Amino acid sequence: YQRRVRDAGTPGADGGHLMHVRLVEYGYLIKKKTLAADDDFDACVNRDSMLETAAFGAPSLRTLNKGDKLQVLRNGYFIVDEAGDGSADKPLVLIKIPDGTPGPLSSPADQ
């Protein structure tokens, strides 16, 4: 990946404050693997295809820019969508990069 951010110390130990972070995961938009000609398209649309999780991050995340990629331990790989200032009003927004493992949003409902 392009950049590595490492913070081995205690978050906030450098005088900074924890950042507000939004972790976003997108799932499939269509509930079925294949659509038939007689299927009602509106009924096949997955209205719950986005999962958003609020989190806190280390102050060193402030150095990230839009498009940077990083690994969030025990959560996977993410790409920076919005490099906010870390406040509650403008959090850092990270979008999960799919890795192929099953998850809550990783497969269509009707298989």
Secondary structure, DSSP 4 states (H G I P E B T S, - for coil): --------S-TTTTS--PEEEEEEEE--SBSBSS--TTS-HHHHB-TT-EEEEEEEE-GGGGG--TT-EEEETTTEEEEEEE---SSSSS-EEEEEPP-SS--TTSS-SB-
